Amino acid sequence: MSAPHVSLPDPTHLPHLPHLPPPDPLTSPLTGWTRAHWEAIADRLLDALTPYASPGLAQYRLPGPPSHSGPWSDGLEGFARSFLLAAFRIAGSGGQGVSGLIERYAAGLAAGTDPRGPDRWPPITDRSQPMVEAASLAIALHETRPWLWDRLDDRVRQRVADWLGGFVGAVVNDSNWRLFQVITEEFLASVGAPHSRSEIDAGLARLEDWYRGDGWYTDGDGRKFDYYNAWALHLYPVLWARIAGPRADPRLVAEHQRRLRSFLHDHQHFFGADGAPVHQGRSLTYRFATAAPLWAGVLSDATPLPPGRTRRLASGALKHFAERGVPDEHGLLTLGWYGPFLPVTQRYSGPASPYWASKAFLGLLLPADHPVWTAPEEPGPVETADVRLSLPAPGWLLHSTAADGIVRLVNHGSDRLPPPPAAADDSPHYARFAYSSATAPETPPAPRVGPDNHIALLAPDGTPTPRGRIHPLGVDGPRAASWHRALLPGDSEGHRIETVSVVHGPWEVRVHRVDAPPGTPVREGGWAVADDTAPPAARTGPGWALARRPDGLTSTLIGLHGWGDDEGAVVAAVGSNAYGHHSATPLLTLPSHPGGTRLMVTLVVLSADPVAHALVEGARVWTGADGSVEIRFPDGIRESVP
């Protein structure tokens, strides 16, 4: 294979952000971006909201489909989440040069809490969306206290406290929402308003129930691992401690710091060399909010990262989206990933939901002369060496490669399902075997199951079985394993598919033990690659297939054992991938399973490095009579699967 031409966004041409400062190659040799760039983008995002403000400035009614909570709640969401961004901007500047923002949000607070006013906010009721927004308001009010809360009219302060007080005694969703109650009621305590210390303590205690070790929480009972670790479960304890001050138990604060430090050791590996976060989990429309815990670690003295690396990772994420049209031409954050793309949203997502991305600007609370803003940028882990990282708590195995800057996350533990006997569904953002910083999963309309990074039995009509509930079998060194039940129509018990993933460099070998009725087709898909400009090219042969994007990013799938010599295939799709309008996935199919348990081994490759694909013919497997598998990777390295 010849080396591909790789076309990257032009970092000097950002038409949606025309007024950015010039890059600083001395302090920021990797991104060129400084604190001034963060301030300029914050100002652009805030200015762009003004045409959508209600007359009293208490709501922002943005264009787009409403959430399941309705436009009234969505308007509050627009105010609260943008107020969070405004608060970091106000506090970060010491209130200087931002008088317009202070006046704007002071007016909105007065109008939104007027119970008889036309701009009034919906009340906080059991399990209602305003609970989420109340926490953002509480954080923003605390961080801007000298410039806003302390200067509000006494009647407005009382009304704000009364509205936030709707949290006291209310029923809260048993998830990261418990922390919204903690934050809001701690703010009420800080201003001498009625609150419940027992509810604050109960919320913090519930967080303990979800801790799984090594810095990882599940977002509620079950195996719910995703970026809520980053922008909620670690972030809110840091912000709670800032509000609570001497009221916080120092032992608990120290434990939260220890966990955040451990989490950041892992989290730094989730960003590709181009700044892209690994595309996994729900609420991905929050985009660069993945940078929030990087700053939180610095704010709370709980980071293992040098200051130059913290800024490089955070600025890299923000710049990655800016180079790809975020915000849009109107300065707005849309419901999507790059452009609008509703399949990355949930029922609770409204037009202003993406403004939880405001959390990424937490670093503005750090003074301008802090080392995190002044130290020279340092490369992220993916830029300097190949990395393999075992993450036993969530059941993940991460492998990244410096040659192409791609991070790949192998998933044998997160399905976002409540504990049994709850029914299993199949979210594309949790059910795939792997996710990356360069790809997104296929998201066809439910109940269809995308073919990428998935092995399935095929029903007589061709419908693939979902993965459903993931049963982890462990993560150790280069290996991660799990099993799931493939349910065919009319099948109450299902058929066990056990999979061991073994990774080395850019390569993953999947060893499947597939139980199926005789004659059942089996299908496996590789990585889906996507592009806006043109459909990915396809090549196939006996037992293999590949799809290549115009810039050279290539997904290759090769049957190493148990697949036979049938021709591989590439399935194309339109409009089903967050990374581009045109997408393609390589597939292998065994037309007829012989019955019982069959060993099937596949080499799965995603890389923009032509060498990674040129070597694939050197991959080999040998099977033992005891069911063991010996793997030789394309570069000659050997691993075994018992």
N, C-alpha and C positions, 0 to 999 in steps of 0.2 A: 504494500500500500504506500502511496506517496503521501507526503506531509500535507495536511489540509490547510487551506487559507482560513484563518480565523478572523472574523470581522467583529470588532468590539464597538460599543457606543463611544462616541467622541466626547471625552470628558470636558472639552473646552466649549462645547455647544449644548447648552441646556435651555432650550427656548421657553420652557415653562418657568424658569428661574432666571430671568434676564439680568437681575441686579445683584448677583453674588459678588463678593469681594474677589480680588485676584488670588490665585493659589499661593501658598507659602511653601516652596520646595525645601526650605531649610529646616523649619520646625516639623513640617509634615511631608517628608519625602515620598511617602507611599500614596496618600490621598490628596495632598495639597490643601486639605481643609483644616480650618481653625475654628476657634470659638465664634469668630465673626461670621463664619458660614452658617453655624447653627442658629445664631441670632437672626440672620437675614432670612433663613427659611422659616423660622418661627413667626417672624413678622409677616412674611408672605402668606402663610397659612391663616393667620388671624385676620389680616386685612381682607382676604378673599371671602370671609364669612359675612362681612357687613351687609351685602345686598340681601341676605337671607334672614336678617334679624327681624323679629317682631317689633311693633311700634315701641314697646317698653324695654326692648333689648334683653328680655328674659328668655327668649327661645330663638333657636336657629332652625328654620324649616328648610332643609336642604332638598334638592331634587333627588328623586329615586323612589323605589318601592318602599312602602312603610314596613316596619317590623310588626310582629304579631301583637305588640303592645299598643300600636296605633300612633297617629301623627302627634297627638298631644304629648305623649311620653317621649316620642322621638325629638320633639322640639326642646324639651328639657335636656335630653341627651346632648343635643348640639351645644347648649349653653354649658353644661357641667364639664364635658370633656374638653371643650375649647378653653374653659376657665382654668383647667389644669395646666394647659400650655401657657396661657397668659400669666398664671401665677409663677411659673418657673422663670418666665421672661421678666416679670416685675421684680421678684425677689433677687434674681441674678444680677439685675442692674441696680439694686439698692433703691429702687423706686425712681431712678433718674432717667429722664427722657421717655418715660412711658405713661405720662399723665393721662393720655387718651385712653389707654387700656384700663387704668384704674377707674376712671370715670365711667367707662362703658360697662364694666362688670359690677360696679357699685349700683348703677341704675338698674341693671338686670336683677340683682339680688333684691332690691326694693320692689320691683314690679312682680317678680316671680313668687314672692312670699306674701303678696297682698291677697288675702283670701277672697276679696270681692272684685279684684282687678281683672281686666280682660286677658292679661298675660300670666295669670297665676299658674303655678305648676300643679301637676296632679299630685295627690297626697301619697305618702308612703303607706302602703297597706301590705298585708301578708304576701310574701313571695312576689312582690311587684318590681318592675324594672326601675322605678325611682330609687329603690334601695341601692342599686349599683351606682347611680348618679349621685346619690347623697354622699357616698364615700369620696368621690372626686371633689365635690364641693367642700367637704370637710378638710381634705388635704390642702386644697387651694386656699381656703380661708386661714388655715394655720400658717402656711408658708408666706402669706402676704399680710399677716396680722398687723404690722405697723402701718401699712398703707391702706388697708381696707377695713378689716373688722374694727380696729380701734377708732376709726374715723366715721363709721356708720352712725346714723341717727339711732338713738336708744330704741325707738319703736321698731326700726328695721332689724336691729340686732335681736330683739325679742321675737320678731316674726320668723327670722331665720332659725333661731333656736327651736321655736315651736314646730316649724316644718321638719327640721332634722329629728326632732323628738318623736316623730311618728315611728321611728325605729324601736323605741323602748317598748318592750313587751310584744313586738310583732314576731310572726313566724317567718323564719329565714330558710331559704334553700340550703340543704346540708352539703355544701361544697365550698368553693372559695368565697361564696357569698357570706359565710360566717365572718370573714375578715372585714367585709363592708360594715357590718354591725360593730365590730371591734373599733374600727377607725372612727366611725361617726359618733359613737357614744363616748369614745375617749376625747374627741374634740369638744363634745358637750361638757364633759367633766372639766376640760381645760378652761372653759369660759364660765364655769359655775352654773351651768344649766342642768336640769334634771336628766339623770341617766341611770343605768343599772350596772353596777360594778360586777354583779354576778353574771350578767350577759357578756360583758367584756371578757371575764375570766373563762367563761364556758366556751366562747369562740376560740380563744387561744388554746384551751385544752383540747378542743376538737382537732386543731391542727396537729397536735401531738399524735393523735390516732392515725393520721394519714402519712406519717413519716415512715419511709421505707429504708432509710440509711443512705450513706454516701452523698448526702445533699439532695435526695430525691423524695418528693411527695407525690402521692396520688391525689387527684382532685376529687375527693369524696371516696366512698367505699368502692372497691373494685380495682381494676388495673387501668387507671386513667392518667397516663403520663403524656405530657405535651408541654407547650410553651406556657401553660398556666403556672408551671414552676417558675418561669422567668418573670412574667409580668403581673403575678398575683401572689402566689404562695410564699415566695421569698421577698417580694417587693413590699407588700403591705406590713409585715412585721417590722421592717426597717422604718417605714413611715409612721407606724404606730409608736415606735420608741421615740421618734422625734417629737410627736405630739405629747406623749405621756411624760417625758422627762423624768423627774424624780419619782413619779408614781409607778414607773415600770420596775418590775423585779429584775435587778441586775443579773441574776443567774440566768433568767430566761432570755434576756437580751444577749448575754454572752453565748448561750446555746444557739440562738438564731444566727449570730455572727459566725459561729463555727460551721453551721450547716451551709450558710451562704458561701463561705470560703470554699468549702468542699464542692458545692454546686458549680461555682465559677471555674474551678479547675477543669470540669467537664464542659461547661457551657462555651468556653472560649473555642472549643473544637467544632462548634456547630455553624461556623461561618466560613464560606468558601473564600478563595483568594480574591474573587471579584466583589466580596462583601455580602453575597446572598446568604440568607439563613437557610438551613435545611427546611424543606417544604413538607411539614408533617403536622397533623393535628387540626383542631378547630380554631375558629376566630383568626384565621391567617390574614384577614383583611386589616389587622392591626399592624402588619408589616414590620417596620423597624422598631416597634415596641420591644422586639427581642433584645434590643440594646439596653433596656432599662436596668436589668440587674448588674450590668457592668458598672454603671454609675453608682448604683445602690451600694455595691461593694466598697467603693471609694468613700462614699458618704458615711458609711458605718464602720470604717476601718476593718473591713472584712473581705479583702480581696487578696488573692495570691498573685495577681498580675502586676507587672510593672506599669507605671502610669502611661508610658508611651504606647504600650500594647492595648490598654483599655481604650484610649482615644482612637487608635487605628481601627480596632474592631467596630466601635460605635460609629465613627465617621464613615467607615467602609460600608456599613449597612445602610446608613442614610443616603450616601452617595450612590450606592447601587440602584436604589429606587429612583433617585433623581435623574440618573442617566437613562432611565427607562420610562420617563413620562410621569413620575409621581412627585408632586401633585400634578393634576391635569392642567390643561391650558387655562382654566379658570382659577387655578390655585387651590382646587378642592381635592380632598382625599375621597376617592370613589370606593364603592363596594366591589372589591376585586383584589388582584395581586399587583399586576402592573396596570393594565387598563381595567375597565369594569369586567367583572367575571363572577356572576352570582353563585356558581357552584361552590365557591370557597366560603359562602356565608351560611348562617343558620337562621332559624325562625326568629330568633331574638335580634337579628341584625337589621338595623335601620339605616337611613341615609347618613346619620352622623356617627354611627358606630365606629367607623375607621379612626375617629379622633382619639381613641384610646392609644393610638400611636403617639399622642402627646407625652406619654411616659418616657419615651426615648430622650426627651429634652431635660430629664432630671439633672443631667450634668451641669446645667446652667446654674444650679444652686451652689456649685463649687466656685470659689473665687477665681477671677481671671488669672491670678498669679499662682494658682495651685499647679503642682507638677503635672497633673493630668491634662492640663491645657498647655503647659510650657515645655515639657520634656519632648525630645525628638520621638517621632513615631517609631515603634518597633514592629516587625512583622508578626502576623498571626501564625499559629502553629502550622497551618496547612501550607504556608509559603516557604517553609524552611526544610521540611522533611516529611516523608511518608509517616502516617500515624495509624496505629491500631489501638483502639481503646475499648476495653470491656466495661459495660455498664450493667452489672447484675441486677440492681434494684428495679429499673424499668424493663429489664430483659432485652437490652439493646447491645449491638456491637457496631462500633463506628470505625470506618476505615477511610482515610483521605490520602490523596497523592499530590505531591508538590509539582509534578510535571504538568498537570492540567488544573490544579487548584480546586479540585472537586472533593466535597465531603459526601460520603455515602453512609446511611444509617440503616443497619439491618434490624428488622423488628421481629422479635420473638417474645414480646411481653406486654404491649399496650394495645388494648382493643376498645377502650372507653365503654365497657359494658358494666352494669351493676352486677353484684354477685348473683350466682344462681339462687333461685330458679328463674330469674328474669330471662326473657327471651333474648336471643342474640340477633343483632342486625349486622350490617356490613358497611360501615362508613369507609369510603375510599381513602380517607386521610388517617385511618388507623389500621385497616385490615390488610394492607399490602405487606409483602415481605421486606420491602426496602423503600427508602426515601432518600433524596439527595438535595444538594444546593444548586443543582443544574437542571432539575426536572421536577415536574408535578405529576401526580397520579391522574389517570383518565377518570373523568367524572360524568359518565353517562347518566341519563335520568333514571332514578330509582323505579323499579327494583333491579334494573340491569346491573351487572357486575363487570367492571372494566377488566380487560385481559392482562394488564401490565403487572409485573411482579406478583403473580398469582398462579397457583396450580389448582386445577379444578377437574372434577368429573363432569361430563357433559350429559345432560338429559337427552331423551330421544329427539326433542325438538331443537337441540343444540344449546339450551340454556345452561350456563356454567353454575356449579355449586359455589356458594359464598364460603369464605373462610370462617366467619362467625367468631365464636369464642376461642381465644388463644390460650392454650394450656402450656405455660413455660416449662421447659425441661432443664434450663440452666444456661449460663454464659460463662465460658472459661477460656482464657487465652484467645486463640483465633476462631473459636467455635461458639455458636449459639444455637439452641434447639428449642422446638416446641411441637405440639401436635394440635390438630383440630379435627372436627367431624364434618365430613362432606355429606350433606343431606340431599339426596335425589328425591324427586316427586314421589309421594306415597311412602317414603322411607322414614320410619319413626326413630330408628336408632342411629342411622348414619354410618359412614365408613371412615375409619381412622386414616389420616394422612399425617405421618410424622416426618419432620424436616430438620436436618442439621445443616446450618450454613457455616462454611469455612472460608475465611477471607485471607487474602495476601495481596498487598499492593492494590491495584485497581480491580482485581479479580475476586469473584465470589463463586464458590462451588456449592450447589445445593444438592444434598443427598436426601432423596425422598423415599420413604417406604409407604407405598400406596396400596391400601386395601380397597377393592372394588368388585362389583359383580362381573362375571364373564361377559365380554363383549362391550363393556362400557368404554367409550372414548375418554382419554385423559389429555388435557391441554395445559401447557405452561406458557406464560408470557414473560418477556424480558422488560427492560426499561422502556417507557414511552418517551420519545424525544419530540419536541414541538418547536415550531417556528412560525412567525407571522408572515414572512415574505414568500415562502414556497413550501410545498409538501416535502418532507424528508425523502431522500432517495432510498430505495429498497433493493436488497440483494438476497437471494436465497439459494440453497443447495440441499443435498441429502443430509438431513439431520442438523441443519443450521440455518440461521437467518440473521440479517442485520438491517438496521435503519440508521441513516446518516443525515444529520442536519446540514444545511448549506455551509455553516461555519466549521464543520468537521466533527462536532460532537456525535459520537456513534454509540449505538446500543447493539451489542452482539449477543446471540443466544446459541449455544452449541450443546447438543445432546451427547453426553460422554458415555452413558450406559443406560440400557433399558428402553430407549426411544425408537429403535429401529432406524431404517434408512429413508423414511418418508420425507418428502420435500418440506423444508420449513416454509413459513409464510410470514408476511408482514401485513398487518391490518391497519388501514389508514382511517383517520377520523377528522372531523371538522367541528370546531367549536366546543370541544370537550376537554380542553387542557389549559390551565392557567398560564402556561409559558408560551403559548402561541396558538394561532387559529388552526394551523395544520399540525397534526400529530400522527405518529406511526409507532407501532409496537411489534417487535419480532415475536413469532409464535412457533412452538413445536407441538405436534399432536401425535399421540399414539392412537391409531384408529380403533383398536380392540384390546382392552385389558384382558389377560388370560384368566382372571379370577384369583382370589386369595390375595397375598401380599407380594407386590412387585417392587424391586429396587430400581429406582430411576435417578440418574445423576446428570446434572446440568451445569454448564459453565455460563455464568451471567456476567457481562462486562458492560460498564458505562465509562467511557473515557473520551477526552478530546486529544489524547496523546496517541498518535498513530502507532507507536511502538507497542502499546498495550494490546492492540488488535492484531498487529502483524505477528505476534508470538503465539496467538491462541492455538495454532495447530500443534504446538508442543504439549498441550494439556493431555494428561492420561489418567485413567483410574484402573485399579485392580481390585477385585472383590475376593474375599476369603470365604471359605466354607462356613465359617462361624458368623457370616453376615457383616464382617468388617470391610471397610473400604479404605484403600490406600490412594491418595491423590498426589499427582505430580502437577504442580502449577506450571504455566507456560515458561517461566524462567528457570525451572528445574527444582524449585523448593518443594519439599514433600511434607504432607500432613496426613494423619490417619484419623478415621472415624470408627470407633469400636462398634 
